[in-house]
């Protein structure tokens, strides 16, 4: 049995994700795409716990803890005590974090445009639909 990269959904998806991240990072002039899940989750100005952010980003708690520590060090997020749970903190974007999030979103929109311009309009919709179905199948598997 051989493993052929060109017909591996996992390999191709991972490779495309890495290329997306690199392209976004190039546009951020030294920034990195690691905080993107936090930016997406907190873009409306709200606050969430680290646990909720980890679940939303589909990463392990230690990974989210490291991401948030770096973001806090860089002045991008603020942790405040959770009024409902004294053991927990709520995380929100600082003004600098909102600025960086906006720049990251502009970069992501540009990179998504470059990537999807390779497809015909009807292919784009089919691609998005297929990706949503793949994600749903993998989420069902993770929940099982």
C-alpha positions in Angstrom: 0.0 0.0 0.0 1.4 3.4 -1.0 0.5 6.8 0.1 0.1 9.3 -2.8 0.2 12.9 -1.7 -1.6 14.2 -4.9 -4.7 12.2 -4.0 -4.6 12.8 -0.2 -7.3 15.2 1.0 -5.4 15.6 4.3 -2.0 16.3 2.6 -3.5 18.7 0.1 -5.6 20.6 2.7 -2.6 20.9 5.0 -0.3 22.1 2.2 -2.9 24.7 1.1 -3.3 25.9 4.7 0.4 26.3 5.1 0.6 28.3 1.8 -2.3 30.5 2.9 -0.6 31.2 6.3 2.7 32.1 4.6 1.0 34.4 2.1 -0.9 36.2 4.9 2.3 36.5 7.0 4.2 38.0 4.0 1.5 40.7 3.8 1.7 41.3 7.5 5.3 42.5 7.3 6.7 40.3 10.0 3.4 39.4 11.7 2.3 35.9 12.1 -1.0 34.1 11.4 -1.0 32.2 14.7 -3.5 34.7 16.3 -6.0 34.4 13.4 -8.4 32.1 15.3 -8.4 34.5 18.3 -8.9 37.5 15.9 -11.9 35.7 14.3 -13.5 34.8 17.6 -13.1 38.3 19.2 -13.6 40.5 16.2 -17.0 41.7 17.4 -15.4 43.3 20.5 -16.6 40.6 22.9 -14.6 38.6 25.4 -14.3 34.8 25.8 -12.6 32.4 28.1 -9.5 30.6 27.1 -11.4 27.3 27.1 -14.1 28.7 24.8 -11.4 30.1 22.5 -9.6 26.7 22.4 -12.8 24.9 21.5 -13.7 27.4 18.8 -10.3 27.2 17.3 -10.2 23.4 17.6 -6.9 23.4 19.4 -5.7 21.9 22.7 -5.8 24.1 25.8 -2.0 24.3 26.0 -1.7 25.5 22.4 -4.3 28.3 23.1 -2.6 29.2 26.4 0.7 29.7 24.5 -1.0 31.7 21.8 -2.7 33.9 24.3 0.5 34.4 26.3 2.3 35.6 23.2 -0.6 37.8 22.3 -0.7 39.3 25.8 3.1 39.9 25.8 2.7 41.7 22.5 -0.2 43.9 23.8 -2.9 42.3 21.6 -5.2 40.8 24.2 -6.2 41.7 27.7 -7.3 39.1 30.3 -9.8 40.2 32.9 -11.4 38.2 35.7 -14.5 36.3 34.7 -17.3 37.6 36.9 -19.0 34.2 36.7 -16.0 32.1 37.6 -13.2 33.4 39.8 -10.8 30.7 38.5 -11.2 31.9 35.0 -10.4 35.0 32.9 -12.1 36.5 29.9 -9.9 37.5 27.0 -10.6 40.5 24.8 -8.7 42.3 22.1 -6.8 45.5 23.0 -7.0 48.5 20.6 -3.7 47.3 19.2 -5.2 43.8 18.8 -8.2 45.2 17.0 -5.8 47.1 14.6 -3.7 43.9 14.0 -6.9 41.9 13.5 -8.1 44.3 10.9 -4.8 44.1 9.0 -4.9 40.3 9.2 -8.4 40.2 7.8 -7.4 42.5 4.9 -4.5 40.2 4.2 -6.7 37.1 4.5 -9.3 38.6 2.1 -6.5 39.3 -0.4 -5.0 35.9 -0.2 -8.4 34.2 -0.4 -9.1 36.2 -3.5 -5.8 35.1 -5.1 -6.5 31.5 -4.3 -10.1 31.4 -5.4 -9.4 33.3 -8.6 -7.9 30.0 -9.9 -11.5 28.7 -9.9 -14.5 29.5 -12.0 -17.4 31.2 -10.1 -19.5 28.0 -10.1 -16.4 26.0 -9.0 -15.9 28.4 -6.0 -19.4 27.7 -4.6 -18.8 23.9 -5.1 -15.4 24.2 -3.4 -16.9 26.0 -0.4 -19.7 23.5 -0.2 -17.4 20.5 -0.4 -15.0 22.0 2.3 -18.0 22.6 4.6 -19.1 19.0 4.2 -15.6 17.7 4.8 -15.3 19.8 7.9 -18.7 18.6 9.2 -17.6 14.9 8.6 -14.4 15.4 10.5 -16.2 17.3 13.4 -18.7 14.4 13.6 -15.7 12.0 13.8 -14.1 14.1 16.5 -17.3 14.0 18.6 -17.7 10.3 18.3 
